[in-house]
Amino acid sequence: MRRSAPADPERGGDDADDDAALHAFVENRRTALFRSAYLLCGDRYEAEDLVQTALVKVVLGGRRHGRLDNIEAYARKTLVNTFIASRRRFWRREQSYGELPERADHAPDTDTGLAVRAALARLTARQRAVLVLRYWEDLSVEATAALLGMRENTVKSHAARGLAALRAEMAEEKV
């Protein structure tokens, strides 16, 4: 059973307020986190698992550390770090070959969108994370560097190389 810490008079709240704030965050930002996770991993079901794992870590981290100053940044960083860590695991290096299943119950997607997501999936995990954070989440170079724990020049390098690879793939796609 979890012990309830006494309310902090400086914060003006207690554990119930923190839990309510975490619950509201999960309700309001789950879809946005799912979109980013989908762009990171390229698979709907893996993205759902990634978001669920990240949100569990956010909730547990919020309870462990008390109130989080910037829960949005903490959740985004947790999502990206969880994705990168999952790519380091040995079983993720396996690649399956064969026919892709029919896409039932999904809205039709444009050819360009499919080609971009396929090209994005062929990038390294760090390049993909940088591109998603910079261009999908619209974060600055500084914010992306802080979130990923790398230097700004490394973020710029990953972004440039990732974009070059995407452009090359898209040029091949048009031919």
C-alpha positions as a Markdown table, in Angstrom:
| # | Residue | x | y | z |
|---|---|---|---|---|
| 1 | Met | 0.0 | 0.0 | 0.0 |
| 2 | Arg | 1.3 | 3.4 | -0.9 |
| 3 | Arg | 1.8 | 5.9 | 1.9 |
| 4 | Ser | 0.5 | 9.3 | 1.4 |
| 5 | Ala | 3.0 | 12.1 | 1.9 |
| 6 | Pro | 1.9 | 15.1 | 3.8 |
| 7 | Ala | 0.7 | 18.0 | 1.7 |
| 8 | Asp | 3.4 | 20.5 | 0.9 |
| 9 | Pro | 2.2 | 24.0 | 1.9 |
| 10 | Glu | 4.5 | 25.7 | -0.6 |
| 11 | Arg | 2.9 | 23.7 | -3.5 |
| 12 | Gly | -0.6 | 24.1 | -2.2 |
| 13 | Gly | -1.6 | 20.6 | -3.1 |
| 14 | Asp | -1.4 | 17.0 | -2.2 |
| 15 | Asp | -1.2 | 13.5 | -3.8 |
| 16 | Ala | -4.8 | 13.6 | -4.9 |
| 17 | Asp | -4.2 | 16.8 | -6.9 |
| 18 | Asp | -1.0 | 15.3 | -8.4 |
| 19 | Asp | -2.9 | 12.2 | -9.4 |
| 20 | Ala | -5.7 | 14.2 | -10.9 |
| 21 | Ala | -3.2 | 16.3 | -12.9 |
| 22 | Leu | -1.6 | 13.1 | -14.2 |
| 23 | His | -4.9 | 11.6 | -15.1 |
| 24 | Ala | -6.0 | 14.8 | -16.9 |
| 25 | Phe | -2.7 | 14.8 | -18.8 |
| 26 | Val | -3.1 | 11.2 | -19.9 |
| 27 | Glu | -6.6 | 11.8 | -21.1 |
| 28 | Asn | -5.7 | 15.0 | -23.0 |
| 29 | Arg | -2.3 | 14.1 | -24.5 |
| 30 | Arg | -2.6 | 10.3 | -25.3 |
| 31 | Thr | -3.6 | 10.9 | -28.9 |
| 32 | Ala | -0.8 | 13.3 | -29.6 |
| 33 | Leu | 1.7 | 11.0 | -28.0 |
| 34 | Phe | 0.3 | 8.1 | -30.1 |
| 35 | Arg | 0.8 | 10.1 | -33.3 |
| 36 | Ser | 4.4 | 10.7 | -32.4 |
| 37 | Ala | 4.9 | 7.1 | -31.4 |
| 38 | Tyr | 3.4 | 5.9 | -34.7 |
| 39 | Leu | 5.9 | 8.1 | -36.6 |
| 40 | Leu | 8.7 | 6.7 | -34.5 |
| 41 | Cys | 8.0 | 3.0 | -34.9 |
| 42 | Gly | 5.7 | 2.9 | -38.0 |
| 43 | Asp | 3.3 | 0.3 | -36.6 |
| 44 | Arg | 0.0 | 1.0 | -35.0 |
| 45 | Tyr | 0.1 | -1.8 | -32.4 |
| 46 | Glu | 3.7 | -1.1 | -31.5 |
| 47 | Ala | 2.9 | 2.6 | -31.2 |
| 48 | Glu | 0.0 | 1.8 | -28.8 |
| 49 | Asp | 2.4 | -0.4 | -26.7 |
| 50 | Leu | 5.0 | 2.3 | -26.7 |
| 51 | Val | 2.5 | 5.0 | -25.6 |
| 52 | Gln | 1.2 | 2.8 | -22.9 |
| 53 | Thr | 4.6 | 1.9 | -21.6 |
| 54 | Ala | 5.7 | 5.6 | -21.7 |
| 55 | Leu | 2.5 | 6.7 | -19.9 |
| 56 | Val | 3.0 | 4.1 | -17.2 |
| 57 | Lys | 6.6 | 5.4 | -16.7 |
| 58 | Val | 5.3 | 9.0 | -16.5 |
| 59 | Val | 2.6 | 8.2 | -13.9 |
| 60 | Leu | 5.1 | 6.2 | -11.8 |
| 61 | Gly | 7.7 | 8.9 | -12.2 |
| 62 | Gly | 5.2 | 11.5 | -11.2 |
| 63 | Arg | 4.2 | 9.6 | -8.1 |
| 64 | Arg | 7.8 | 8.9 | -7.2 |
| 65 | His | 9.1 | 12.4 | -7.7 |
| 66 | Gly | 6.1 | 14.3 | -6.6 |
| 67 | Arg | 4.9 | 17.0 | -8.9 |
| 68 | Leu | 6.6 | 17.2 | -12.3 |
| 69 | Asp | 7.5 | 20.7 | -13.4 |
| 70 | Asn | 6.9 | 20.0 | -17.1 |
| 71 | Ile | 4.9 | 16.9 | -17.6 |
| 72 | Glu | 4.6 | 17.3 | -21.4 |
| 73 | Ala | 8.4 | 17.4 | -21.8 |
| 74 | Tyr | 8.8 | 14.5 | -19.4 |
| 75 | Ala | 6.3 | 12.4 | -21.3 |
| 76 | Arg | 7.8 | 13.2 | -24.7 |
| 77 | Lys | 11.3 | 12.4 | -23.4 |
| 78 | Thr | 10.1 | 9.2 | -21.8 |
| 79 | Leu | 8.4 | 8.2 | -25.1 |
| 80 | Val | 11.5 | 8.8 | -27.2 |
| 81 | Asn | 13.8 | 7.1 | -24.7 |
| 82 | Thr | 11.5 | 4.1 | -24.5 |
| 83 | Phe | 11.5 | 3.9 | -28.3 |
| 84 | Ile | 15.3 | 4.1 | -28.6 |
| 85 | Ala | 15.8 | 1.5 | -25.8 |
| 86 | Ser | 13.4 | -0.9 | -27.6 |
| 87 | Arg | 15.5 | -0.7 | -30.7 |
| 88 | Arg | 18.6 | -1.7 | -28.8 |
| 89 | Arg | 17.1 | -5.0 | -27.8 |
| 90 | Phe | 18.3 | -8.0 | -29.7 |
| 91 | Trp | 14.9 | -9.3 | -30.7 |
| 92 | Arg | 14.1 | -6.0 | -32.5 |
| 93 | Arg | 16.9 | -6.6 | -35.0 |
| 94 | Glu | 15.0 | -9.5 | -36.6 |
| 95 | Gln | 13.2 | -8.7 | -39.8 |
| 96 | Ser | 10.3 | -10.6 | -41.1 |
| 97 | Tyr | 9.7 | -11.1 | -44.7 |
| 98 | Gly | 6.6 | -12.1 | -46.6 |
| 99 | Glu | 3.3 | -10.6 | -47.7 |
| 100 | Leu | 1.8 | -7.7 | -45.8 |
| 101 | Pro | -1.7 | -8.4 | -44.5 |
| 102 | Glu | -4.7 | -6.5 | -46.0 |
| 103 | Arg | -5.4 | -3.3 | -44.3 |
| 104 | Ala | -9.0 | -3.8 | -43.2 |
| 105 | Asp | -10.9 | -1.2 | -41.1 |
| 106 | His | -8.4 | 1.5 | -41.8 |
| 107 | Ala | -9.0 | 4.7 | -43.7 |
| 108 | Pro | -7.2 | 4.7 | -47.0 |
| 109 | Asp | -3.8 | 6.4 | -46.9 |
| 110 | Thr | -2.1 | 8.3 | -49.6 |
| 111 | Asp | 0.8 | 6.8 | -51.5 |
| 112 | Thr | 3.0 | 9.6 | -50.5 |
| 113 | Gly | 2.2 | 9.2 | -46.8 |
| 114 | Leu | 3.0 | 5.4 | -47.0 |
| 115 | Ala | 6.2 | 6.1 | -48.9 |
| 116 | Val | 7.4 | 8.7 | -46.3 |
| 117 | Arg | 6.5 | 6.4 | -43.4 |
| 118 | Ala | 8.3 | 3.5 | -45.1 |
| 119 | Ala | 11.4 | 5.7 | -45.7 |
| 120 | Leu | 11.2 | 6.9 | -42.1 |
| 121 | Ala | 11.2 | 3.3 | -40.9 |
| 122 | Arg | 14.5 | 2.7 | -42.7 |
| 123 | Leu | 16.3 | 5.4 | -40.8 |
| 124 | Thr | 18.3 | 4.8 | -37.6 |
| 125 | Ala | 16.3 | 5.2 | -34.3 |
| 126 | Arg | 18.1 | 8.4 | -33.4 |
| 127 | Gln | 17.6 | 10.0 | -36.8 |
| 128 | Arg | 14.0 | 9.1 | -36.7 |
| 129 | Ala | 13.6 | 10.5 | -33.2 |
| 130 | Val | 15.3 | 13.7 | -34.2 |
| 131 | Leu | 13.1 | 14.1 | -37.3 |
| 132 | Val | 9.9 | 13.4 | -35.5 |
| 133 | Leu | 10.7 | 15.8 | -32.7 |
| 134 | Arg | 12.0 | 18.5 | -34.9 |
| 135 | Tyr | 9.4 | 18.4 | -37.7 |
| 136 | Trp | 6.4 | 16.6 | -36.3 |
| 137 | Glu | 6.5 | 17.9 | -32.8 |
| 138 | Asp | 7.9 | 21.2 | -34.1 |
| 139 | Leu | 10.6 | 21.4 | -31.4 |
| 140 | Ser | 13.6 | 23.7 | -31.7 |
| 141 | Val | 17.1 | 22.3 | -32.1 |
| 142 | Glu | 17.8 | 23.3 | -28.5 |
| 143 | Ala | 14.7 | 21.6 | -27.1 |
| 144 | Thr | 15.4 | 18.4 | -29.2 |
| 145 | Ala | 19.0 | 18.3 | -28.0 |
| 146 | Ala | 17.9 | 18.7 | -24.4 |
| 147 | Leu | 15.2 | 16.1 | -24.8 |
| 148 | Leu | 17.5 | 13.5 | -26.3 |
| 149 | Gly | 20.5 | 14.4 | -24.2 |
| 150 | Met | 22.8 | 15.2 | -27.1 |
| 151 | Arg | 24.6 | 18.2 | -28.4 |
| 152 | Glu | 22.9 | 20.7 | -30.7 |
| 153 | Asn | 25.3 | 19.9 | -33.5 |
| 154 | Thr | 24.5 | 16.2 | -33.2 |
| 155 | Val | 20.8 | 17.0 | -33.6 |
| 156 | Lys | 21.6 | 19.1 | -36.7 |
| 157 | Ser | 23.7 | 16.4 | -38.1 |
| 158 | His | 21.1 | 13.7 | -37.5 |
| 159 | Ala | 18.4 | 15.9 | -39.0 |
| 160 | Ala | 20.5 | 16.7 | -42.1 |
| 161 | Arg | 21.4 | 13.1 | -42.7 |
| 162 | Gly | 17.9 | 11.9 | -42.0 |
| 163 | Leu | 16.4 | 14.4 | -44.4 |
| 164 | Ala | 18.9 | 13.5 | -47.1 |
| 165 | Ala | 18.1 | 9.9 | -46.7 |
| 166 | Leu | 14.3 | 10.6 | -46.9 |
| 167 | Arg | 14.8 | 12.8 | -50.0 |
| 168 | Ala | 16.9 | 10.1 | -51.7 |
| 169 | Glu | 14.2 | 7.4 | -50.9 |
| 170 | Met | 11.5 | 9.7 | -52.2 |
| 171 | Ala | 13.4 | 10.4 | -55.4 |
| 172 | Glu | 13.8 | 6.7 | -56.0 |
| 173 | Glu | 10.1 | 6.3 | -55.3 |
| 174 | Lys | 9.1 | 8.7 | -58.0 |
| 175 | Val | 11.3 | 7.0 | -60.6 |
